[in-house]
Amino acid sequence: MQCPPLSGPPIIKKDGVDLFKNPIVRKWYDFFIENWQSKKEIAFLLPCTSIKPYNRSPTHKLAYSIAKGKDYIQFYSVSEPMLLVPREYEECYPFNSYDYPPSMMTEEEKKEFVDLLSIMLRKISSQHERIIAVLPRHHYNIVSRASEKAGIKIELHPYGRLAFKTISDVLKTL
């Protein structure tokens, strides 16, 4: 799949800078809403990772390995500030070139994250029969609030300290 038509410098969170308003990030939102299509039955949400691209992180490696051959699963990473990143775009700019530690997110940015993510969740809910998420506390809370705002049912699973086991158990049931 071809990368989105985006280019620029790395996108790095700094105090006082709202990356949800970054022009490149906004172009991503527009591109996703206008162009993204998936015909896969299940949307599976994982958290973004500090390792870029995500497929190099242990949790994503595990998930992709277990789901190998399950072509009906569409993986997305829940990301601040990118919102949702389809697996197919993980190696593309800006998803391979940003850093936004969740600990730097202000309360206002959390609300913005919820509001914007609810729009993307509405979009993918029309493309998938089920949306399943296995997430740590921060992303779990954001997705829970966004799904409630969007009026969308998501099967949420917190993973806590047992991330590998939870991801594995959930994927093996699909």
BAFI-3210 file (N, C-alpha, C; in Angstrom, 3 decimals, decimal comma, padded with zeros to 6 digits):
// residues 174
n [1|2|3|4|5|6|7|8|9|10|11|12|13|14|15|16|17|18|19|20|21|22|23|24|25|26|27|28|29|30|31|32|33|34|35|36|37|38|39|40|41|42|43|44|45|46|47|48|49|50|51|52|53|54|55|56|57|58|59|60|61|62|63|64|65|66|67|68|69|70|71|72|73|74|75|76|77|78|79|80|81|82|83|84|85|86|87|88|89|90|91|92|93|94|95|96|97|98|99|100|101|102|103|104|105|106|107|108|109|110|111|112|113|114|115|116|117|118|119|120|121|122|123|124|125|126|127|128|129|130|131|132|133|134|135|136|137|138|139|140|141|142|143|144|145|146|147|148|149|150|151|152|153|154|155|156|157|158|159|160|161|162|163|164|165|166|167|168|169|170|171|172|173|174]
n.u [000,844|000,511|002,195|000,729|000,437|002,505|005,014|007,949|009,676|010,800|008,262|007,966|007,039|006,835|006,908|004,100|003,417|000,920|000,520|-001,631|-002,622|-000,721|000,280|000,977|000,065|-002,663|-003,168|-002,866|-005,118|-007,201|-006,573|-006,906|-009,676|-010,861|-009,814|-009,152|-009,823|-011,067|-011,795|-011,837|-013,045|-012,644|-011,535|-008,602|-007,265|-004,225|-001,793|000,217|003,793|006,953|008,965|009,784|009,470|006,236|006,054|008,404|008,363|008,075|005,396|003,801|005,099|004,511|001,669|001,242|002,471|000,899|-001,488|-000,952|-001,938|-004,561|-006,380|-008,558|-008,340|-007,823|-005,260|-004,756|-002,925|-003,294|-002,683|-001,060|-000,017|-001,400|-003,783|-005,338|-003,488|-003,217|-001,920|-000,670|000,540|002,590|005,375|005,635|006,170|004,371|004,525|006,660|008,363|008,020|007,509|005,807|005,486|003,079|002,968|003,426|001,118|-001,429|-004,411|-006,244|-005,328|-005,841|-008,632|-008,992|-007,805|-009,649|-011,976|-011,203|-010,419|-012,843|-014,132|-012,602|-013,032|-015,761|-015,660|-014,171|-015,877|-017,921|-016,745|-015,942|-017,031|-016,626|-014,941|-012,070|-010,037|-006,884|-005,294|-003,034|-003,534|-003,692|-004,251|-006,461|-008,346|-008,669|-009,668|-011,980|-013,497|-013,685|-015,088|-017,485|-018,347|-018,652|-020,634|-020,180|-019,657|-017,024|-014,953|-013,233|-010,094|-008,092|-004,534|-002,528|000,161|000,466|000,749|001,583|000,332|-002,404|-002,848|-002,203|-004,117|-006,578|-006,330|-006,107|-008,675|-010,025]
n.v [-001,177|002,200|004,953|007,643|010,951|012,661|014,706|015,893|017,310|015,417|014,894|016,148|016,119|018,965|020,947|023,027|022,960|022,026|019,156|018,003|019,917|020,326|021,050|018,926|016,687|017,306|017,143|014,414|013,492|014,431|013,057|010,393|010,310|010,958|009,047|006,452|002,998|-000,144|-003,533|-005,517|-007,772|-007,463|-004,891|-004,254|-002,800|-001,574|-000,149|002,758|002,835|003,532|002,728|003,025|001,984|000,797|-001,967|-003,053|-003,233|-005,239|-005,945|-005,494|-007,143|-009,636|-009,646|-009,492|-011,820|-013,837|-013,327|-013,996|-015,064|-014,661|-013,004|-011,392|-009,531|-006,216|-004,245|-001,454|001,267|003,059|006,356|009,208|012,004|011,041|009,659|007,224|004,682|002,770|-000,534|-000,905|001,503|001,924|002,138|004,436|008,007|010,329|008,506|006,909|008,647|010,296|011,584|011,406|011,442|010,048|011,029|013,718|014,880|017,278|018,027|019,340|018,554|015,816|015,814|016,840|014,751|012,680|013,793|014,077|011,443|010,127|010,768|009,411|006,818|006,529|006,528|004,111|002,277|001,858|000,291|-002,111|-005,145|-005,668|-004,021|-004,314|-003,818|-003,854|-002,518|-000,348|001,419|004,341|004,662|002,992|004,389|006,734|005,671|004,443|006,675|008,060|006,227|006,120|008,766|008,740|006,919|004,228|000,731|-000,866|-003,601|-003,641|-004,355|-004,266|-004,238|-004,056|-005,272|-007,620|-007,636|-009,182|-011,664|-010,949|-009,810|-012,037|-013,970|-012,735|-012,437|-015,128|-016,032|-015,146]
n.w [000,000|-000,793|000,744|002,694|001,233|002,635|004,070|005,782|008,653|011,609|014,081|017,124|020,501|022,518|025,491|025,845|023,166|021,014|019,498|018,232|016,655|014,753|011,416|009,606|010,950|011,005|008,252|007,971|009,433|007,769|005,381|006,212|006,929|004,467|002,672|003,721|003,627|004,613|004,295|006,053|008,531|011,343|013,459|015,151|017,868|019,018|021,291|020,427|020,197|021,800|020,230|016,883|013,497|014,669|014,318|015,139|017,817|020,812|021,610|019,324|017,471|018,596|018,442|015,633|014,823|016,037|014,744|012,169|009,017|009,617|007,892|008,137|010,078|010,847|011,826|013,956|015,309|018,261|018,729|020,091|018,528|016,329|016,247|014,883|013,387|010,625|010,221|007,759|007,207|008,998|008,543|007,187|006,745|008,713|010,771|011,418|012,502|014,831|018,170|021,134|024,248|026,384|028,981|028,772|027,986|028,248|030,198|028,580|026,063|026,256|026,191|023,645|022,185|022,703|021,506|018,757|018,145|018,398|016,037|014,104|015,002|014,484|011,713|011,137|012,285|010,535|008,690|009,744|011,336|014,003|016,685|018,457|021,282|022,844|025,386|027,271|030,407|029,973|027,139|027,037|028,608|027,064|024,600|025,540|026,416|023,965|022,363|023,697|023,358|020,585|020,338|019,860|020,017|021,541|022,111|024,845|026,303|029,069|029,489|031,424|033,452|032,145|029,329|027,031|027,479|027,579|025,009|023,427|024,364|023,643|020,828|020,044|020,314|018,136]
ca.u [000,000|001,291|002,160|000,005|001,291|002,923|006,462|008,375|010,650|010,233|007,254|008,393|006,273|007,539|005,996|003,427|003,111|-000,178|000,775|-002,897|-002,859|000,385|-000,256|001,161|-000,858|-004,005|-003,272|-003,093|-006,530|-008,012|-006,291|-007,543|-011,141|-011,269|-009,277|-008,905|-010,835|-010,699|-012,913|-011,597|-014,147|-012,323|-010,525|-007,909|-006,507|-003,089|-001,230|001,454|004,954|008,081|009,790|009,218|008,030|005,637|006,237|009,661|008,152|007,728|003,948|003,301|005,657|003,713|000,317|001,282|002,841|-000,278|-002,551|-000,496|-002,921|-005,918|-006,474|-009,782|-008,040|-007,158|-004,615|-004,557|-002,270|-003,878|-001,499|-001,086|-001,193|-001,866|-005,105|-005,321|-002,527|-003,332|-000,657|-000,074|001,258|003,536|006,730|005,542|006,209|005,123|004,341|007,970|009,227|007,428|007,622|004,843|005,288|001,774|003,125|003,489|-000,191|-002,204|-005,832|-006,882|-004,947|-006,569|-009,994|-008,846|-007,550|-010,945|-012,875|-010,732|-010,446|-014,240|-014,438|-011,972|-013,709|-017,015|-015,289|-013,836|-016,996|-018,742|-015,962|-015,644|-018,138|-016,256|-013,720|-011,511|-008,848|-006,096|-004,565|-002,655|-004,500|-003,837|-004,970|-007,761|-009,243|-008,932|-010,534|-013,274|-014,202|-013,968|-016,138|-018,733|-018,710|-019,059|-021,754|-019,687|-019,290|-015,685|-014,605|-011,991|-009,370|-006,892|-003,496|-001,702|001,517|000,463|000,428|001,750|-000,698|-003,714|-002,883|-002,221|-005,405|-007,646|-006,136|-006,341|-010,117|-010,601]
ca.v [000,000|003,429|005,836|008,910|011,996|013,554|014,782|016,963|016,946|014,643|015,599|015,875|016,846|019,893|021,654|024,192|022,781|021,079|018,431|017,684|021,027|020,375|020,988|017,600|015,801|017,644|016,575|012,982|013,299|014,632|011,955|009,185|010,435|010,994|007,986|005,123|001,962|-001,511|-004,457|-006,603|-007,944|-007,046|-003,862|-004,597|-001,623|-001,713|001,178|003,121|002,464|004,465|002,181|003,299|001,758|-000,018|-003,404|-003,477|-003,342|-006,612|-006,211|-005,575|-008,370|-010,745|-009,588|-009,803|-013,229|-014,643|-013,077|-014,387|-015,909|-014,186|-011,844|-010,641|-008,594|-004,960|-003,650|-000,008|001,734|004,263|007,193|010,646|012,759|010,548|009,068|005,819|004,422|001,411|-001,289|-000,725|002,783|002,039|002,499|005,697|009,280|010,718|007,499|006,360|009,794|011,217|011,189|012,114|010,682|010,337|011,779|015,148|015,324|018,089|017,656|019,889|017,683|014,554|016,054|016,963|013,392|011,986|014,376|013,743|009,993|009,698|010,932|008,300|005,577|006,485|006,142|002,685|001,434|001,536|-000,594|-003,363|-005,698|-005,581|-003,296|-004,891|-003,071|-004,321|-001,272|000,043|002,308|005,651|004,513|002,388|005,471|007,609|004,949|004,272|007,964|008,381|005,333|006,583|010,008|008,398|005,987|003,011|-000,344|-001,422|-004,613|-003,140|-005,246|-003,633|-005,255|-003,964|-005,821|-008,868|-007,241|-010,282|-012,674|-010,422|-009,720|-013,401|-014,598|-012,129|-012,782|-016,561|-016,296|-014,588]
ca.w [000,000|-000,914|001,908|002,525|000,640|003,711|004,260|006,663|009,692|012,712|014,886|018,496|021,524|023,406|026,394|025,289|021,743|020,823|018,253|017,565|015,718|013,805|010,045|009,003|011,665|010,494|006,894|008,167|009,801|006,560|004,464|006,752|006,822|003,056|001,824|004,294|003,459|004,956|004,168|007,001|009,484|012,712|013,739|016,389|018,290|019,921|021,559|019,759|021,011|021,694|019,148|015,556|013,376|015,727|014,098|015,771|019,263|021,200|021,636|017,950|016,883|019,125|017,870|014,205|014,709|016,387|013,755|010,825|008,355|009,942|007,008|008,438|011,168|010,493|012,995|014,054|016,532|018,856|018,871|020,228|018,088|015,021|016,492|014,457|012,315|010,099|010,153|006,436|007,139|010,113|008,141|006,438|007,456|009,907|011,830|011,760|012,787|015,799|019,570|021,981|025,479|026,979|030,239|028,463|027,511|029,186|030,272|027,379|024,947|026,419|025,699|022,198|021,723|022,749|020,495|017,411|017,979|018,223|014,607|013,388|015,396|013,715|010,346|011,018|012,733|009,368|007,832|010,446|012,111|015,423|017,040|019,676|021,684|023,983|025,610|028,631|031,070|029,325|025,870|027,364|029,051|025,909|023,661|026,199|026,352|022,560|021,859|024,320|022,668|019,223|020,375|019,206|020,933|021,364|023,105|025,443|027,211|029,630|029,575|032,625|033,417|031,391|027,955|026,081|027,725|027,192|023,544|022,936|024,684|022,860|019,405|019,816|020,282|016,909]
c.u [000,890|001,131|001,297|000,952|001,687|004,435|006,779|009,379|009,999|009,277|007,491|007,598|007,212|006,503|005,394|003,071|002,057|-000,008|-000,504|-003,252|-001,729|-000,163|-000,118|000,207|-002,286|-004,212|-003,503|-004,560|-007,409|-007,823|-007,012|-009,055|-011,585|-010,888|-009,213|-010,115|-010,254|-011,951|-012,763|-012,674|-013,871|-011,262|-009,916|-006,990|-005,438|-002,568|-000,049|002,599|006,047|009,028|009,076|010,053|007,528|005,928|007,564|009,511|007,738|006,218|003,374|003,842|004,829|002,337|000,322|001,625|001,627|-001,364|-002,150|-001,506|-004,366|-006,140|-007,708|-009,576|-007,277|-006,568|-004,518|-003,771|-002,965|-002,707|-001,846|000,119|-001,847|-003,268|-005,132|-004,358|-002,719|-001,958|000,072|000,773|002,354|004,923|006,784|005,758|004,761|005,125|005,644|008,905|008,570|007,652|006,690|004,624|003,936|001,858|003,168|002,129|-000,928|-003,649|-006,586|-006,570|-005,633|-007,995|-009,987|-008,625|-008,867|-011,861|-012,480|-010,792|-011,877|-014,657|-013,850|-012,623|-015,041|-016,728|-015,022|-014,985|-017,903|-018,025|-015,715|-016,867|-017,894|-015,012|-013,288|-010,244|-008,196|-005,082|-004,131|-003,610|-004,737|-004,667|-006,355|-008,766|-009,618|-009,919|-011,919|-014,104|-014,587|-015,076|-017,489|-019,238|-019,255|-020,280|-021,418|-019,281|-017,900|-015,463|-013,236|-011,400|-008,152|-005,782|-002,544|-000,307|001,617|000,114|000,498|000,639|-002,065|-003,850|-003,015|-003,588|-006,525|-007,522|-006,442|-007,826|-010,764|-010,448]
c.v [001,242|004,304|007,069|009,984|013,056|013,557|015,957|016,472|016,035|015,517|015,200|016,739|017,695|020,552|022,859|024,087|021,683|020,383|017,995|018,757|021,182|020,219|019,618|016,600|016,049|017,102|015,069|012,722|013,379|013,473|010,685|009,227|010,347|009,737|006,585|004,207|000,623|-002,360|-005,634|-006,591|-007,315|-005,949|-004,211|-003,447|-001,999|-000,311|001,474|002,748|003,515|004,007|002,442|002,579|000,760|-001,502|-003,928|-003,621|-004,769|-006,895|-006,340|-006,819|-009,580|-010,778|-010,008|-011,274|-014,129|-014,511|-013,479|-015,374|-015,529|-012,877|-010,989|-009,645|-007,400|-004,372|-002,140|000,252|003,008|005,146|008,639|011,170|012,207|009,924|007,580|005,674|002,978|000,755|-001,028|000,545|002,938|002,533|003,817|006,897|009,757|009,668|006,854|007,447|010,805|010,698|012,064|011,276|011,037|011,154|013,292|015,724|016,101|017,590|018,156|019,014|016,315|014,698|016,149|015,582|012,616|012,488|013,964|012,234|009,495|009,798|009,765|006,966|005,427|006,008|004,638|001,778|001,044|000,544|-001,976|-003,825|-005,576|-004,718|-003,827|-004,113|-003,736|-003,216|-001,091|001,127|003,632|005,540|003,905|003,485|006,398|006,936|004,742|005,551|008,315|007,498|005,715|007,842|009,723|007,484|004,664|001,983|-000,871|-002,435|-004,244|-004,145|-004,494|-004,675|-005,134|-004,515|-007,097|-008,626|-008,417|-011,316|-012,182|-010,347|-011,131|-014,059|-014,059|-012,529|-014,242|-016,915|-015,841|-015,516]
c.w [000,000|000,337|001,632|001,989|001,665|003,790|005,165|007,679|010,737|013,536|016,341|019,469|022,361|024,297|025,692|023,818|021,605|019,474|017,537|016,533|014,690|012,377|009,377|009,644|011,180|009,084|006,979|008,505|008,555|005,585|004,927|006,547|005,361|002,276|002,413|004,100|003,903|004,851|005,136|008,097|010,852|012,710|015,089|016,746|019,309|020,226|020,655|020,695|020,854|020,587|017,827|014,517|014,418|015,569|014,646|017,289|019,622|021,170|020,227|017,238|017,312|018,463|016,402|013,971|014,982|015,317|012,337|010,225|008,652|009,180|007,233|009,584|010,616|011,768|012,842|015,335|016,983|019,263|019,185|019,474|016,819|015,057|016,158|013,280|011,847|009,983|008,834|006,329|008,197|009,712|007,375|007,357|007,604|011,019|012,270|012,286|013,726|017,211|020,403|023,232|026,113|028,270|030,006|028,055|028,606|029,213|029,043|026,162|025,043|025,895|024,173|021,560|021,641|021,635|019,079|017,149|017,765|016,753|013,811|013,747|014,664|012,296|010,260|011,459|011,575|008,439|008,441|011,235|013,607|015,555|018,396|020,003|022,891|024,258|027,062|029,134|030,336|028,045|026,089|027,739|027,896|024,959|024,263|026,109|024,916|021,996|022,446|023,625|021,265|019,186|019,706|020,259|020,564|022,479|023,666|026,431|027,747|029,716|030,742|032,448|032,580|029,924|026,989|026,236|027,263|025,675|022,949|023,158|023,820|021,388|019,117|019,784|018,981|015,711]
res [m|q|c|p|p|l|s|g|p|p|i|i|k|k|d|g|v|d|l|f|k|n|p|i|v|r|k|w|y|d|f|f|i|e|n|w|q|s|k|k|e|i|a|f|l|l|p|c|t|s|i|k|p|y|n|r|s|p|t|h|k|l|a|y|s|i|a|k|g|k|d|y|i|q|f|y|s|v|s|e|p|m|l|l|v|p|r|e|y|e|e|c|y|p|f|n|s|y|d|y|p|p|s|m|m|t|e|e|e|k|k|e|f|v|d|l|l|s|i|m|l|r|k|i|s|s|q|h|e|r|i|i|a|v|l|p|r|h|h|y|n|i|v|s|r|a|s|e|k|a|g|i|k|i|e|l|h|p|y|g|r|l|a|f|k|t|i|s|d|v|l|k|t|l]
***
